[in-house]
Amino acid sequence: MKKMLVLVLFCLSIIASSAYANSIKLYEQPNDSAKVVTTLKAGTQLIPIYQPKQGDWIKVANPKNGDVGWIKASDIKDPNAPQAIDPEQVQQMMNQMQQKAAVMQQSMQEVLNNMVQQINAMQKALGNENTNGQNVQPIIVVPDDGQ
């Protein structure tokens, strides 16, 4: 994660802040004759992945749909064109994703605990002769902190 942020910072220092077109093409390879992956609309935010020192192309990723490809460095000039996401935005997105994951984790734990309580209540109502003395135990899920 830290390496990605360093790479993003590096690329952001290289990329100019805007492009002169309202849309630009995302190519599969860094050349004009390569297959066009998609056309990016004005305002699309991109994550820079790589730009050679002497290159006219920048490898980027679209965090909205996962598209990865190459754009011309010269296309990054107009404020209405696709923009690179700054490191603060990347961190905010990561924090939001982690918060949503924690909420989902907690909700799932509550659902599982409720199911366990209901199963145990049903077993108790049926009597121990049908359960062989076994009770369902709650499941504890340890969250992954991503490291």
Backbone as ProteinMPNN parsed JSONL, in Angstrom:
{"seq_chain_A": "MKKMLVLVLFCLSIIASSAYANSIKLYEQPNDSAKVVTTLKAGTQLIPIYQPKQGDWIKVANPKNGDVGWIKASDIKDPNAPQAIDPEQVQQMMNQMQQKAAVMQQSMQEVLNNMVQQINAMQKALGNENTNGQNVQPIIVVPDDGQ", "coords_chain_A": {"N_chain_A": [[0.825, -1.184, 0.0], [1.915, 1.242, 0.834], [3.945, 1.432, -1.019], [2.444, 1.736, -3.323], [1.277, 4.244, -2.891], [3.579, 5.839, -2.92], [4.341, 5.437, -5.57], [2.14, 6.578, -6.859], [2.392, 9.236, -5.975], [4.835, 9.867, -7.204], [4.14, 9.593, -9.929], [2.159, 11.52, -10.096], [3.654, 13.812, -9.793], [4.864, 13.935, -12.207], [2.835, 14.016, -14.106], [0.99, 16.386, -15.91], [-1.567, 18.752, -14.927], [-3.959, 18.729, -16.404], [-5.976, 18.056, -19.472], [-6.354, 18.718, -23.043], [-8.572, 17.81, -24.445], [-12.068, 16.811, -24.475], [-12.529, 14.174, -24.129], [-10.508, 11.239, -23.987], [-8.558, 8.616, -25.466], [-8.072, 5.351, -24.2], [-5.519, 3.218, -24.502], [-4.515, -0.167, -25.321], [-1.808, -0.734, -25.558], [1.24, 1.271, -25.481], [1.01, 2.943, -28.002], [-0.167, 4.573, -31.002], [-1.393, 2.863, -32.838], [-2.347, 0.758, -31.431], [-4.888, -1.367, -29.93], [-7.886, 0.199, -28.883], [-8.912, 0.458, -25.652], [-10.963, 1.761, -24.263], [-12.898, 4.818, -24.405], [-12.307, 7.601, -22.526], [-14.342, 9.649, -20.571], [-14.79, 13.196, -20.009], [-13.696, 14.385, -16.883], [-13.28, 11.913, -15.719], [-11.622, 10.158, -13.22], [-8.319, 9.037, -12.794], [-5.842, 6.595, -11.894], [-2.469, 6.986, -11.9], [-0.077, 4.667, -13.07], [2.406, 4.07, -14.25], [5.055, 5.83, -15.84], [7.38, 6.116, -18.279], [10.621, 7.717, -18.1], [11.453, 9.087, -20.449], [9.185, 8.887, -21.906], [6.206, 9.271, -23.935], [3.853, 8.408, -23.102], [1.497, 7.339, -20.582], [0.862, 4.904, -18.223], [-2.215, 3.994, -16.898], [-4.889, 3.471, -14.485], [-8.368, 2.922, -14.188], [-10.218, 3.475, -11.465], [-12.95, 3.125, -11.142], [-13.958, 1.123, -12.849], [-11.925, -0.682, -13.262], [-10.469, -0.741, -15.608], [-7.382, -0.814, -17.338], [-4.734, 0.794, -18.952], [-3.049, 2.685, -21.536], [-2.439, 6.155, -21.876], [-1.933, 9.123, -23.804], [0.599, 11.291, -22.797], [0.523, 13.902, -23.57], [-2.175, 14.403, -23.777], [-3.075, 15.086, -21.319], [-4.071, 17.872, -20.262], [-6.36, 19.596, -20.122], [-8.76, 20.817, -17.783], [-11.23, 19.56, -17.867], [-10.832, 17.042, -18.791], [-10.026, 13.499, -18.285], [-8.641, 12.944, -15.059], [-5.792, 12.479, -12.945], [-5.9, 10.802, -9.827], [-5.335, 12.361, -6.77], [-2.988, 11.72, -4.056], [-4.268, 12.087, -1.561], [-6.953, 11.673, -2.183], [-6.829, 8.997, -2.933], [-6.149, 7.848, -0.476], [-8.421, 8.577, 1.0], [-10.382, 7.102, -0.365], [-9.479, 4.512, 0.189], [-9.766, 4.486, 2.987], [-12.559, 4.782, 3.18], [-13.381, 2.395, 1.969], [-12.332, 0.542, 3.803], [-13.812, 1.228, 6.08], [-16.414, 0.578, 5.213], [-16.068, -2.162, 4.86], [-15.613, -2.945, 7.504], [-18.107, -2.351, 8.652], [-19.714, -4.116, 7.205], [-18.587, -6.514, 8.075], [-19.24, -6.452, 10.816], [-22.05, -6.467, 10.638], [-22.476, -8.953, 9.436], [-21.496, -10.607, 11.437], [-23.393, -10.113, 13.434], [-25.695, -11.178, 12.196], [-24.959, -13.883, 12.024], [-24.677, -14.487, 14.782], [-27.347, -14.108, 15.614], [-28.576, -16.167, 14.175], [-27.382, -18.397, 15.403], [-28.395, -18.121, 18.003], [-31.119, -18.532, 17.487], [-31.113, -21.173, 16.481], [-30.109, -22.562, 18.701], [-32.189, -22.005, 20.502], [-34.296, -23.363, 19.256], [-33.316, -25.983, 19.399], [-33.296, -26.314, 22.159], [-36.026, -26.107, 22.691], [-36.907, -28.432, 21.447], [-35.786, -30.336, 22.999], [-33.094, -32.072, 24.623], [-32.782, -34.724, 23.733], [-33.007, -34.841, 20.958], [-30.836, -33.448, 20.022], [-28.521, -34.541, 20.844], [-27.132, -33.375, 22.898], [-25.648, -31.341, 21.803], [-24.793, -28.015, 21.108], [-25.06, -25.2, 18.949], [-22.287, -23.236, 18.245], [-21.22, -19.822, 18.374], [-19.668, -18.089, 15.622], [-16.53, -16.668, 15.287], [-15.116, -14.142, 13.494], [-12.097, -13.016, 12.411], [-11.109, -9.821, 11.545], [-9.447, -8.771, 8.549], [-6.73, -6.715, 8.313], [-5.523, -5.875, 6.034], [-2.772, -5.963, 5.816]], "CA_chain_A": [[0.0, 0.0, 0.0], [2.801, 2.401, 0.899], [4.646, 1.506, -2.302], [1.494, 2.265, -4.293], [1.166, 5.679, -2.653], [4.814, 6.458, -3.399], [4.267, 5.419, -7.029], [1.138, 7.57, -7.248], [3.007, 10.551, -5.781], [5.835, 10.038, -8.255], [3.463, 9.819, -11.204], [1.467, 12.804, -10.051], [4.625, 14.889, -9.984], [5.227, 13.941, -13.619], [1.666, 14.301, -14.941], [0.432, 17.74, -15.871], [-2.836, 18.697, -14.218], [-5.177, 18.636, -17.202], [-5.83, 17.697, -20.891], [-7.048, 19.666, -23.903], [-9.742, 17.205, -25.075], [-13.142, 16.447, -23.562], [-12.376, 12.742, -23.902], [-9.27, 10.702, -24.544], [-8.589, 7.166, -25.67], [-7.248, 4.49, -23.357], [-4.993, 2.203, -25.418], [-4.004, -1.402, -24.734], [-0.35, -0.606, -25.575], [1.615, 2.683, -25.649], [1.204, 3.43, -29.366], [-1.415, 4.992, -31.64], [-2.007, 1.789, -33.606], [-2.809, -0.285, -30.509], [-6.329, -1.478, -29.706], [-8.437, 1.152, -27.923], [-9.644, -0.233, -24.584], [-12.188, 2.552, -24.066], [-12.735, 6.264, -24.482], [-12.564, 8.162, -21.199], [-15.123, 10.889, -20.585], [-14.278, 14.316, -19.222], [-13.925, 14.265, -15.449], [-12.926, 10.584, -15.224], [-10.409, 10.174, -12.413], [-7.45, 7.906, -13.09], [-4.688, 6.381, -11.033], [-1.275, 6.741, -12.721], [0.659, 3.47, -12.669], [3.798, 4.106, -14.711], [5.414, 6.68, -16.97], [8.831, 6.118, -18.513], [11.21, 9.063, -18.035], [11.47, 9.698, -21.772], [8.002, 8.42, -22.62], [5.091, 10.143, -24.274], [2.671, 7.677, -22.682], [1.36, 7.08, -19.155], [-0.01, 3.765, -17.923], [-3.169, 4.419, -15.881], [-5.995, 2.581, -14.137], [-9.631, 3.581, -13.86], [-10.697, 2.785, -10.265], [-14.397, 2.894, -11.203], [-14.295, -0.129, -13.532], [-10.768, -1.564, -13.325], [-9.75, -0.661, -16.888], [-5.977, -0.41, -17.276], [-4.214, 1.013, -20.293], [-2.093, 3.767, -21.762], [-2.919, 7.406, -22.454], [-0.857, 10.007, -24.233], [0.91, 12.312, -21.79], [0.131, 15.199, -24.125], [-3.622, 14.57, -23.618], [-3.385, 15.546, -19.957], [-3.905, 19.336, -20.251], [-7.627, 20.299, -19.906], [-9.381, 20.45, -16.51], [-12.423, 18.736, -18.086], [-10.423, 15.712, -19.24], [-9.74, 12.586, -17.17], [-7.61, 13.436, -14.165], [-5.161, 11.557, -12.007], [-6.378, 10.972, -8.455], [-4.213, 12.73, -5.919], [-2.776, 10.756, -2.967], [-5.274, 12.254, -0.514], [-8.166, 11.008, -2.651], [-6.574, 7.559, -2.854], [-6.233, 7.486, 0.941], [-9.824, 8.689, 1.39], [-11.081, 5.954, -0.939], [-9.068, 3.333, 0.946], [-10.405, 4.587, 4.299], [-13.983, 4.502, 3.007], [-13.521, 0.961, 1.713], [-12.077, -0.153, 5.06], [-14.96, 1.465, 6.957], [-17.525, -0.229, 4.702], [-15.749, -3.564, 5.146], [-15.816, -3.151, 8.941], [-19.555, -2.363, 8.886], [-20.204, -5.385, 6.667], [-18.09, -7.554, 8.984], [-20.046, -6.387, 12.03], [-23.401, -6.902, 10.29], [-22.445, -10.403, 9.217], [-21.326, -11.225, 12.755], [-24.695, -10.03, 14.097], [-26.574, -12.146, 11.543], [-24.536, -15.218, 12.458], [-25.031, -14.638, 16.194], [-28.805, -14.282, 15.683], [-28.869, -17.522, 13.706], [-26.948, -19.318, 16.449], [-29.362, -18.023, 19.093], [-32.364, -19.162, 17.048], [-30.892, -22.62, 16.406], [-30.012, -23.048, 20.08], [-33.534, -21.941, 21.087], [-35.064, -24.465, 18.664], [-32.807, -27.229, 19.97], [-33.748, -26.368, 23.552], [-37.467, -26.376, 22.652], [-37.093, -29.822, 21.044], [-35.244, -31.192, 24.048], [-31.729, -32.537, 24.366], [-32.718, -36.049, 23.108], [-32.889, -34.686, 19.506], [-29.626, -32.709, 19.664], [-27.363, -35.26, 21.371], [-26.408, -32.499, 23.811], [-24.795, -30.398, 21.068], [-25.291, -26.674, 20.835], [-24.319, -24.49, 17.912], [-21.433, -22.202, 18.828], [-21.053, -18.661, 17.476], [-18.451, -18.024, 14.823], [-15.797, -15.413, 15.434], [-14.35, -13.868, 12.28], [-11.072, -12.001, 12.664], [-11.004, -8.955, 10.356], [-8.16, -8.638, 7.885], [-6.384, -5.291, 8.258], [-4.925, -5.585, 4.738], [-1.307, -5.92, 5.849]], "C_chain_A": [[0.869, 1.247, 0.0], [3.557, 2.563, -0.411], [3.74, 2.103, -3.367], [1.351, 3.775, -4.129], [2.402, 6.424, -3.133], [4.796, 6.531, -4.922], [3.275, 6.47, -7.524], [1.708, 8.974, -7.098], [4.02, 10.859, -6.873], [5.162, 10.373, -9.583], [2.745, 11.155, -11.23], [2.424, 13.97, -10.251], [5.021, 15.012, -11.449], [4.065, 14.41, -14.491], [1.257, 15.761, -14.802], [-0.997, 17.652, -15.352], [-4.074, 18.568, -15.1], [-4.912, 18.309, -18.664], [-6.682, 18.611, -21.761], [-8.278, 19.085, -24.588], [-10.807, 16.911, -24.032], [-13.157, 14.948, -23.285], [-11.06, 12.303, -24.534], [-9.379, 9.189, -24.621], [-7.624, 6.48, -24.709], [-6.835, 3.319, -24.236], [-4.474, 0.986, -24.654], [-2.474, -1.366, -24.606], [0.011, 0.864, -25.805], [1.987, 3.054, -27.083], [-0.153, 3.665, -30.018], [-2.123, 3.872, -32.396], [-2.516, 0.641, -32.728], [-4.333, -0.262, -30.4], [-6.76, -0.47, -28.639], [-9.282, 0.371, -26.915], [-10.991, 0.448, -24.37], [-11.867, 4.017, -24.322], [-13.173, 6.828, -23.139], [-13.28, 9.5, -21.325], [-14.439, 11.954, -19.737], [-14.633, 14.112, -17.754], [-13.602, 12.896, -14.875], [-11.621, 10.687, -14.434], [-9.625, 8.895, -12.649], [-6.333, 7.804, -12.06], [-3.49, 6.124, -11.945], [-0.51, 5.541, -12.174], [2.137, 3.599, -13.03], [3.938, 5.098, -15.858], [6.919, 6.623, -17.134], [9.363, 7.546, -18.513], [11.148, 9.778, -19.38], [10.207, 9.363, -22.569], [6.967, 9.483, -22.87], [3.77, 9.536, -23.804], [2.688, 7.467, -21.176], [0.426, 5.886, -18.988], [-0.884, 4.168, -16.739], [-4.201, 3.325, -15.609], [-7.211, 3.423, -13.808], [-10.221, 2.848, -12.656], [-12.192, 2.488, -10.274], [-14.734, 1.536, -11.818], [-13.114, -1.08, -13.697], [-10.022, -1.551, -14.644], [-8.329, -0.175, -16.658], [-5.499, -0.254, -18.712], [-3.289, 2.216, -20.329], [-2.808, 4.976, -22.362], [-1.709, 8.233, -22.865], [-0.646, 11.07, -23.162], [0.465, 13.688, -22.28], [-1.37, 15.458, -23.993], [-3.998, 15.136, -22.257], [-3.086, 17.052, -19.869], [-5.163, 20.082, -19.815], [-8.282, 19.876, -18.594], [-10.636, 19.598, -16.663], [-12.091, 17.32, -18.522], [-10.196, 14.802, -18.038], [-8.536, 13.058, -16.366], [-7.029, 12.321, -13.311], [-5.696, 11.851, -10.607], [-5.185, 11.313, -7.583], [-4.128, 11.772, -4.728], [-3.798, 10.876, -1.837], [-6.578, 11.569, -0.904], [-8.004, 9.49, -2.587], [-6.723, 7.102, -1.408], [-7.676, 7.552, 1.43], [-10.626, 7.492, 0.876], [-10.744, 4.682, -0.161], [-9.726, 3.333, 2.326], [-11.894, 4.266, 4.218], [-14.219, 3.011, 2.78], [-13.303, 0.161, 2.994], [-13.236, 0.026, 6.034], [-16.159, 0.63, 6.521], [-17.299, -1.707, 4.99], [-15.979, -3.875, 6.623], [-17.304, -3.212, 9.276], [-20.151, -3.677, 8.385], [-19.807, -6.544, 7.578], [-18.952, -7.613, 10.237], [-21.471, -6.875, 11.759], [-23.465, -8.409, 10.111], [-22.308, -11.133, 10.551], [-22.652, -11.224, 13.518], [-25.679, -11.038, 13.513], [-26.235, -13.556, 12.011], [-24.892, -15.469, 13.924], [-26.532, -14.846, 16.379], [-29.204, -15.681, 15.233], [-28.512, -18.552, 14.771], [-27.953, -19.31, 17.6], [-30.68, -18.724, 18.727], [-32.23, -20.682, 16.982], [-30.826, -23.215, 17.804], [-31.377, -23.043, 20.764], [-34.401, -23.069, 20.55], [-34.615, -25.8, 19.24], [-33.297, -27.4, 21.407], [-35.232, -26.711, 23.606], [-37.747, -27.83, 22.289], [-36.621, -30.789, 22.117], [-33.896, -31.739, 23.636], [-31.676, -33.889, 23.677], [-32.569, -35.951, 21.586], [-31.587, -34.014, 19.079], [-28.359, -33.405, 20.118], [-26.509, -34.364, 22.259], [-25.533, -31.467, 23.121], [-25.513, -29.063, 20.897], [-24.444, -26.062, 19.728], [-23.541, -23.367, 18.583], [-21.302, -21.033, 17.852], [-19.705, -18.72, 16.764], [-17.814, -16.664, 15.044], [-14.939, -15.244, 14.189], [-13.373, -12.738, 12.596], [-10.923, -11.147, 11.426], [-9.565, -8.894, 9.852], [-7.845, -7.159, 7.751], [-5.668, -4.921, 6.962], [-3.413, -5.558, 4.737], [-0.729, -7.304, 5.981]], "O_chain_A": [[0.603, 2.197, -0.737], [3.788, 3.683, -0.867], [4.189, 2.877, -4.213], [1.31, 4.505, -5.119], [2.293, 7.517, -3.69], [5.181, 7.543, -5.506], [3.544, 7.17, -8.5], [1.536, 9.812, -7.982], [4.06, 11.969, -7.402], [5.557, 11.312, -10.274], [2.72, 11.84, -12.252], [2.048, 14.998, -10.814], [5.464, 16.074, -11.886], [4.266, 15.108, -15.484], [1.192, 16.296, -13.695], [-1.577, 16.566, -15.343], [-5.158, 18.316, -14.575], [-3.754, 18.281, -19.081], [-7.635, 19.217, -21.27], [-8.981, 19.829, -25.271], [-10.502, 16.777, -22.847], [-13.745, 14.508, -22.298], [-10.57, 12.913, -25.484], [-10.187, 8.57, -23.93], [-6.523, 6.962, -24.447], [-7.673, 2.526, -24.665], [-4.053, 1.09, -23.502], [-1.917, -1.907, -23.652], [-0.829, 1.63, -26.277], [3.125, 3.433, -27.357], [-1.153, 3.05, -29.648], [-3.34, 3.93, -32.576], [-3.058, -0.338, -33.241], [-4.979, 0.732, -30.732], [-6.087, -0.305, -27.621], [-10.248, -0.295, -27.287], [-12.028, -0.211, -24.305], [-10.703, 4.399, -24.441], [-14.282, 6.561, -22.675], [-12.869, 10.369, -22.094], [-13.622, 11.653, -18.866], [-15.75, 13.71, -17.429], [-13.643, 12.722, -13.657], [-10.635, 11.239, -14.923], [-10.195, 7.805, -12.699], [-5.938, 8.792, -11.442], [-3.488, 5.145, -12.692], [-0.318, 5.414, -10.964], [3.012, 3.281, -12.225], [3.071, 5.199, -16.726], [7.659, 7.031, -16.239], [8.649, 8.479, -18.879], [10.82, 10.964, -19.432], [10.18, 9.543, -23.786], [6.855, 10.461, -22.13], [2.699, 10.08, -24.073], [3.753, 7.421, -20.56], [-0.671, 5.864, -19.548], [-0.382, 4.623, -15.71], [-4.362, 2.388, -16.391], [-7.098, 4.5, -13.224], [-10.681, 1.715, -12.798], [-12.655, 1.669, -9.479], [-15.67, 0.868, -11.379], [-13.284, -2.181, -14.222], [-9.037, -2.274, -14.797], [-8.095, 0.755, -15.885], [-5.819, -1.069, -19.577], [-2.814, 2.695, -19.3], [-3.664, 4.84, -23.235], [-0.609, 8.06, -22.341], [-1.604, 11.676, -22.681], [0.074, 14.538, -21.479], [-1.804, 16.606, -24.086], [-5.117, 15.612, -22.066], [-1.999, 17.456, -19.457], [-5.041, 21.13, -19.18], [-8.355, 18.68, -18.314], [-11.071, 18.971, -15.697], [-12.986, 16.479, -18.613], [-10.176, 15.27, -16.9], [-7.539, 13.513, -16.927], [-7.707, 11.342, -12.999], [-5.917, 13.008, -10.248], [-4.151, 10.647, -7.64], [-5.102, 11.083, -4.424], [-4.157, 9.872, -1.221], [-7.237, 10.956, -0.064], [-8.943, 8.78, -2.226], [-7.353, 6.078, -1.143], [-8.114, 6.686, 2.188], [-11.452, 6.937, 1.6], [-11.626, 3.869, 0.116], [-10.193, 2.291, 2.786], [-12.432, 3.566, 5.076], [-15.152, 2.434, 3.339], [-14.023, -0.806, 3.243], [-13.606, -0.915, 6.736], [-16.844, 0.04, 7.356], [-18.24, -2.425, 5.329], [-16.483, -4.947, 6.96], [-17.72, -4.034, 10.093], [-20.989, -4.28, 9.055], [-20.604, -7.45, 7.819], [-19.351, -8.693, 10.671], [-22.035, -7.616, 12.564], [-24.399, -9.06, 10.58], [-22.941, -12.167, 10.762], [-22.998, -12.209, 14.17], [-26.418, -11.684, 14.257], [-27.127, -14.331, 12.356], [-25.36, -16.555, 14.266], [-26.95, -15.661, 17.202], [-30.071, -16.308, 15.841], [-29.279, -19.485, 15.008], [-28.321, -20.366, 18.112], [-31.276, -19.417, 19.552], [-33.143, -21.401, 17.388], [-31.422, -24.26, 18.063], [-31.696, -23.962, 21.518], [-35.164, -23.673, 21.304], [-35.446, -26.658, 19.537], [-33.667, -28.5, 21.818], [-35.662, -27.5, 24.448], [-38.723, -28.406, 22.771], [-37.03, -31.95, 22.126], [-33.594, -31.854, 22.448], [-30.65, -34.217, 23.081], [-32.055, -36.885, 20.97], [-31.263, -34.01, 17.891], [-27.254, -32.945, 19.831], [-25.3, -34.565, 22.364], [-24.752, -30.784, 23.783], [-26.701, -29.017, 20.578], [-23.261, -26.371, 19.591], [-24.091, -22.631, 19.402], [-21.276, -21.237, 16.638], [-18.745, -19.32, 17.247], [-18.487, -15.635, 14.992], [-14.126, -16.112, 13.868], [-13.775, -11.646, 12.996], [-10.638, -11.675, 10.351], [-8.609, -8.958, 10.624], [-8.613, -6.419, 7.137], [-5.247, -3.776, 6.799], [-2.815, -5.162, 3.737], [0.491, -7.462, 6.024]]}, "name": "protein", "num_of_chains": 1, "seq": "MKKMLVLVLFCLSIIASSAYANSIKLYEQPNDSAKVVTTLKAGTQLIPIYQPKQGDWIKVANPKNGDVGWIKASDIKDPNAPQAIDPEQVQQMMNQMQQKAAVMQQSMQEVLNNMVQQINAMQKALGNENTNGQNVQPIIVVPDDGQ"}
